[in-house]
Protein backbone atom coordinates (compact mmCIF):
# COMPACT_ATOMS: atom_id res chain seq x y z
CA UNK A 1 0.00 0.00 0.00
CA UNK A 2 3.02 2.30 0.34
CA UNK A 3 3.92 1.62 -3.30
CA UNK A 4 2.55 5.01 -4.37
CA UNK A 5 5.57 6.70 -2.78
CA UNK A 6 7.94 4.42 -4.66
CA UNK A 7 6.30 5.20 -8.03
CA UNK A 8 6.74 8.97 -7.84
CA UNK A 9 10.48 9.38 -8.19
CA UNK A 10 10.64 13.10 -9.07
CA UNK A 11 9.11 15.93 -7.14
CA UNK A 12 7.14 18.53 -9.04
CA UNK A 13 7.57 22.17 -8.03
CA UNK A 14 4.38 24.09 -8.68
CA UNK A 15 4.44 27.69 -9.84
CA UNK A 16 2.99 30.35 -7.56
CA UNK A 17 -0.18 32.20 -8.54
CA UNK A 18 0.64 35.59 -10.05
CA UNK A 19 -2.25 37.20 -8.15
CA UNK A 20 -2.16 35.82 -4.60
CA UNK A 21 1.10 33.83 -4.40
CA UNK A 22 -0.56 30.51 -3.51
CA UNK A 23 0.67 27.38 -5.31
CA UNK A 24 -1.05 26.78 -8.63
CA UNK A 25 -1.88 23.44 -10.25
CA UNK A 26 0.81 24.01 -12.89
CA UNK A 27 4.49 23.02 -12.70
CA UNK A 28 7.08 25.82 -12.82
CA UNK A 29 8.07 24.62 -16.30
CA UNK A 30 4.73 25.85 -17.75
CA UNK A 31 5.12 29.11 -19.67
CA UNK A 32 2.74 32.01 -19.23
CA UNK A 33 0.58 33.30 -16.39
CA UNK A 34 -0.14 30.74 -13.70
CA UNK A 35 -3.14 31.09 -11.40
CA UNK A 36 -4.29 29.06 -8.40
CA UNK A 37 -7.72 27.38 -8.78
CA UNK A 38 -9.51 30.18 -6.88
CA UNK A 39 -7.96 33.04 -8.87
CA UNK A 40 -8.48 31.08 -12.08
CA UNK A 41 -12.19 30.82 -11.24
CA UNK A 42 -12.38 34.56 -10.44
CA UNK A 43 -10.64 35.39 -13.72
CA UNK A 44 -13.12 33.20 -15.64
CA UNK A 45 -16.03 35.00 -13.94
CA UNK A 46 -14.61 38.43 -14.86
CA UNK A 47 -14.05 37.53 -18.50
CA UNK A 48 -17.44 35.82 -18.82
CA UNK A 49 -19.27 38.92 -17.62
CA UNK A 50 -17.24 41.47 -19.55
CA UNK A 51 -19.07 41.07 -22.84
Backbone as XML, in Angstrom:
<?xml version="1.0"?>
<chain id="A" units="angstrom">
  <residue number="1" name="UNK">
    <atom name="N" x="0.812" y="-1.192" z="0.000"/>
    <atom name="CA" x="0.000" y="0.000" z="0.000"/>
    <atom name="C" x="0.859" y="1.262" z="0.000"/>
  </residue>
  <residue number="2" name="UNK">
    <atom name="N" x="2.118" y="1.165" z="0.388"/>
    <atom name="CA" x="3.016" y="2.298" z="0.342"/>
    <atom name="C" x="3.732" y="2.390" z="-0.988"/>
  </residue>
  <residue number="3" name="UNK">
    <atom name="N" x="3.274" y="1.625" z="-1.989"/>
    <atom name="CA" x="3.919" y="1.619" z="-3.296"/>
    <atom name="C" x="3.763" y="2.941" z="-4.037"/>
  </residue>
  <residue number="4" name="UNK">
    <atom name="N" x="2.750" y="3.728" z="-3.697"/>
    <atom name="CA" x="2.548" y="5.006" z="-4.372"/>
    <atom name="C" x="3.757" y="5.920" z="-4.193"/>
  </residue>
  <residue number="5" name="UNK">
    <atom name="N" x="4.389" y="5.868" z="-3.026"/>
    <atom name="CA" x="5.565" y="6.696" z="-2.776"/>
    <atom name="C" x="6.732" y="6.239" z="-3.635"/>
  </residue>
  <residue number="6" name="UNK">
    <atom name="N" x="6.837" y="4.962" z="-3.883"/>
    <atom name="CA" x="7.941" y="4.425" z="-4.664"/>
    <atom name="C" x="7.784" y="4.763" z="-6.146"/>
  </residue>
  <residue number="7" name="UNK">
    <atom name="N" x="6.550" y="4.917" z="-6.617"/>
    <atom name="CA" x="6.298" y="5.198" z="-8.029"/>
    <atom name="C" x="6.720" y="6.618" z="-8.379"/>
  </residue>
  <residue number="8" name="UNK">
    <atom name="N" x="6.408" y="7.585" z="-7.532"/>
    <atom name="CA" x="6.742" y="8.974" z="-7.844"/>
    <atom name="C" x="8.194" y="9.239" z="-7.454"/>
  </residue>
  <residue number="9" name="UNK">
    <atom name="N" x="9.062" y="9.210" z="-8.459"/>
    <atom name="CA" x="10.483" y="9.379" z="-8.189"/>
    <atom name="C" x="10.897" y="10.842" z="-8.178"/>
  </residue>
  <residue number="10" name="UNK">
    <atom name="N" x="10.280" y="11.684" z="-9.011"/>
    <atom name="CA" x="10.640" y="13.096" z="-9.071"/>
    <atom name="C" x="9.599" y="13.938" z="-8.361"/>
  </residue>
  <residue number="11" name="UNK">
    <atom name="N" x="10.058" y="15.030" z="-7.779"/>
    <atom name="CA" x="9.109" y="15.931" z="-7.142"/>
    <atom name="C" x="8.814" y="17.081" z="-8.095"/>
  </residue>
  <residue number="12" name="UNK">
    <atom name="N" x="7.566" y="17.451" z="-8.159"/>
    <atom name="CA" x="7.138" y="18.533" z="-9.042"/>
    <atom name="C" x="7.040" y="19.807" z="-8.213"/>
  </residue>
  <residue number="13" name="UNK">
    <atom name="N" x="7.661" y="20.867" z="-8.688"/>
    <atom name="CA" x="7.568" y="22.167" z="-8.031"/>
    <atom name="C" x="6.517" y="22.968" z="-8.778"/>
  </residue>
  <residue number="14" name="UNK">
    <atom name="N" x="5.482" y="23.363" z="-8.057"/>
    <atom name="CA" x="4.384" y="24.086" z="-8.684"/>
    <atom name="C" x="4.642" y="25.587" z="-8.656"/>
  </residue>
  <residue number="15" name="UNK">
    <atom name="N" x="4.263" y="26.248" z="-9.735"/>
    <atom name="CA" x="4.437" y="27.694" z="-9.840"/>
    <atom name="C" x="3.455" y="28.401" z="-8.918"/>
  </residue>
  <residue number="16" name="UNK">
    <atom name="N" x="3.867" y="29.553" z="-8.405"/>
    <atom name="CA" x="2.991" y="30.350" z="-7.561"/>
    <atom name="C" x="2.014" y="31.140" z="-8.420"/>
  </residue>
  <residue number="17" name="UNK">
    <atom name="N" x="0.836" y="31.385" z="-7.872"/>
    <atom name="CA" x="-0.179" y="32.197" z="-8.536"/>
    <atom name="C" x="0.348" y="33.620" z="-8.674"/>
  </residue>
  <residue number="18" name="UNK">
    <atom name="N" x="0.152" y="34.229" z="-9.832"/>
    <atom name="CA" x="0.643" y="35.589" z="-10.053"/>
    <atom name="C" x="-0.196" y="36.627" z="-9.318"/>
  </residue>
  <residue number="19" name="UNK">
    <atom name="N" x="-1.394" y="36.257" z="-8.864"/>
    <atom name="CA" x="-2.253" y="37.202" z="-8.151"/>
    <atom name="C" x="-2.065" y="37.125" z="-6.640"/>
  </residue>
  <residue number="20" name="UNK">
    <atom name="N" x="-2.161" y="35.927" z="-6.063"/>
    <atom name="CA" x="-2.158" y="35.815" z="-4.602"/>
    <atom name="C" x="-0.914" y="35.131" z="-4.037"/>
  </residue>
  <residue number="21" name="UNK">
    <atom name="N" x="-0.122" y="34.477" z="-4.882"/>
    <atom name="CA" x="1.099" y="33.831" z="-4.403"/>
    <atom name="C" x="0.915" y="32.401" z="-3.910"/>
  </residue>
  <residue number="22" name="UNK">
    <atom name="N" x="-0.319" y="31.901" z="-3.906"/>
    <atom name="CA" x="-0.562" y="30.513" z="-3.505"/>
    <atom name="C" x="-0.079" y="29.576" z="-4.605"/>
  </residue>
  <residue number="23" name="UNK">
    <atom name="N" x="0.250" y="28.326" z="-4.269"/>
    <atom name="CA" x="0.674" y="27.381" z="-5.305"/>
    <atom name="C" x="-0.444" y="27.122" z="-6.309"/>
  </residue>
  <residue number="24" name="UNK">
    <atom name="N" x="-0.084" y="27.070" z="-7.579"/>
    <atom name="CA" x="-1.052" y="26.776" z="-8.629"/>
    <atom name="C" x="-1.060" y="25.274" z="-8.886"/>
  </residue>
  <residue number="25" name="UNK">
    <atom name="N" x="-1.839" y="24.852" z="-9.870"/>
    <atom name="CA" x="-1.876" y="23.438" z="-10.252"/>
    <atom name="C" x="-0.896" y="23.145" z="-11.379"/>
  </residue>
  <residue number="26" name="UNK">
    <atom name="N" x="-0.082" y="24.139" z="-11.744"/>
    <atom name="CA" x="0.814" y="24.009" z="-12.886"/>
    <atom name="C" x="2.271" y="23.940" z="-12.425"/>
  </residue>
  <residue number="27" name="UNK">
    <atom name="N" x="3.066" y="23.071" z="-13.045"/>
    <atom name="CA" x="4.491" y="23.025" z="-12.702"/>
    <atom name="C" x="5.197" y="24.310" z="-13.130"/>
  </residue>
  <residue number="28" name="UNK">
    <atom name="N" x="6.328" y="24.596" z="-12.498"/>
    <atom name="CA" x="7.075" y="25.816" z="-12.823"/>
    <atom name="C" x="7.541" y="25.848" z="-14.272"/>
  </residue>
  <residue number="29" name="UNK">
    <atom name="N" x="7.607" y="24.681" z="-14.918"/>
    <atom name="CA" x="8.070" y="24.619" z="-16.304"/>
    <atom name="C" x="7.042" y="25.148" z="-17.293"/>
  </residue>
  <residue number="30" name="UNK">
    <atom name="N" x="5.782" y="25.353" z="-16.865"/>
    <atom name="CA" x="4.728" y="25.854" z="-17.746"/>
    <atom name="C" x="4.970" y="27.334" z="-18.014"/>
  </residue>
  <residue number="31" name="UNK">
    <atom name="N" x="4.916" y="27.708" z="-19.282"/>
    <atom name="CA" x="5.117" y="29.106" z="-19.672"/>
    <atom name="C" x="3.816" y="29.877" z="-19.556"/>
  </residue>
  <residue number="32" name="UNK">
    <atom name="N" x="3.915" y="31.157" z="-19.279"/>
    <atom name="CA" x="2.737" y="32.013" z="-19.228"/>
    <atom name="C" x="2.293" y="32.293" z="-17.808"/>
  </residue>
  <residue number="33" name="UNK">
    <atom name="N" x="1.124" y="32.910" z="-17.692"/>
    <atom name="CA" x="0.584" y="33.302" z="-16.391"/>
    <atom name="C" x="-0.004" y="32.080" z="-15.707"/>
  </residue>
  <residue number="34" name="UNK">
    <atom name="N" x="0.389" y="31.862" z="-14.470"/>
    <atom name="CA" x="-0.144" y="30.736" z="-13.699"/>
    <atom name="C" x="-1.017" y="31.271" z="-12.572"/>
  </residue>
  <residue number="35" name="UNK">
    <atom name="N" x="-2.190" y="30.684" z="-12.427"/>
    <atom name="CA" x="-3.138" y="31.089" z="-11.397"/>
    <atom name="C" x="-3.512" y="29.885" z="-10.544"/>
  </residue>
  <residue number="36" name="UNK">
    <atom name="N" x="-3.781" y="30.127" z="-9.258"/>
    <atom name="CA" x="-4.292" y="29.061" z="-8.401"/>
    <atom name="C" x="-5.749" y="28.797" z="-8.804"/>
  </residue>
  <residue number="37" name="UNK">
    <atom name="N" x="-6.331" y="27.696" z="-8.376"/>
    <atom name="CA" x="-7.717" y="27.385" z="-8.784"/>
    <atom name="C" x="-8.716" y="28.497" z="-8.441"/>
  </residue>
  <residue number="38" name="UNK">
    <atom name="N" x="-8.567" y="29.133" z="-7.275"/>
    <atom name="CA" x="-9.513" y="30.180" z="-6.885"/>
    <atom name="C" x="-9.377" y="31.409" z="-7.779"/>
  </residue>
  <residue number="39" name="UNK">
    <atom name="N" x="-8.153" y="31.875" z="-8.005"/>
    <atom name="CA" x="-7.959" y="33.045" z="-8.868"/>
    <atom name="C" x="-8.325" y="32.726" z="-10.312"/>
  </residue>
  <residue number="40" name="UNK">
    <atom name="N" x="-8.093" y="31.486" z="-10.735"/>
    <atom name="CA" x="-8.482" y="31.077" z="-12.081"/>
    <atom name="C" x="-9.993" y="31.165" z="-12.241"/>
  </residue>
  <residue number="41" name="UNK">
    <atom name="N" x="-10.726" y="30.759" z="-11.210"/>
    <atom name="CA" x="-12.186" y="30.824" z="-11.235"/>
    <atom name="C" x="-12.645" y="32.280" z="-11.274"/>
  </residue>
  <residue number="42" name="UNK">
    <atom name="N" x="-12.021" y="33.141" z="-10.449"/>
    <atom name="CA" x="-12.380" y="34.558" z="-10.443"/>
    <atom name="C" x="-12.111" y="35.200" z="-11.798"/>
  </residue>
  <residue number="43" name="UNK">
    <atom name="N" x="-10.994" y="34.857" z="-12.402"/>
    <atom name="CA" x="-10.645" y="35.392" z="-13.719"/>
    <atom name="C" x="-11.666" y="34.956" z="-14.771"/>
  </residue>
  <residue number="44" name="UNK">
    <atom name="N" x="-12.108" y="33.709" z="-14.695"/>
    <atom name="CA" x="-13.116" y="33.198" z="-15.638"/>
    <atom name="C" x="-14.436" y="33.943" z="-15.447"/>
  </residue>
  <residue number="45" name="UNK">
    <atom name="N" x="-14.800" y="34.247" z="-14.198"/>
    <atom name="CA" x="-16.027" y="35.001" z="-13.938"/>
    <atom name="C" x="-15.938" y="36.403" z="-14.512"/>
  </residue>
  <residue number="46" name="UNK">
    <atom name="N" x="-14.773" y="37.061" z="-14.350"/>
    <atom name="CA" x="-14.606" y="38.427" z="-14.863"/>
    <atom name="C" x="-14.695" y="38.458" z="-16.384"/>
  </residue>
  <residue number="47" name="UNK">
    <atom name="N" x="-14.037" y="37.507" z="-17.034"/>
    <atom name="CA" x="-14.050" y="37.526" z="-18.499"/>
    <atom name="C" x="-15.401" y="37.102" z="-19.058"/>
  </residue>
  <residue number="48" name="UNK">
    <atom name="N" x="-16.121" y="36.256" z="-18.354"/>
    <atom name="CA" x="-17.439" y="35.820" z="-18.818"/>
    <atom name="C" x="-18.455" y="36.950" z="-18.767"/>
  </residue>
  <residue number="49" name="UNK">
    <atom name="N" x="-18.297" y="37.843" z="-17.804"/>
    <atom name="CA" x="-19.270" y="38.924" z="-17.624"/>
    <atom name="C" x="-18.852" y="40.218" z="-18.309"/>
  </residue>
  <residue number="50" name="UNK">
    <atom name="N" x="-17.722" y="40.225" z="-18.985"/>
    <atom name="CA" x="-17.235" y="41.473" z="-19.549"/>
    <atom name="C" x="-17.824" y="41.772" z="-20.930"/>
  </residue>
  <residue number="51" name="UNK">
    <atom name="N" x="-18.571" y="40.851" z="-21.498"/>
    <atom name="CA" x="-19.074" y="41.066" z="-22.843"/>
    <atom name="C" x="-20.485" y="41.388" z="-22.851"/>
  </residue>
</chain>
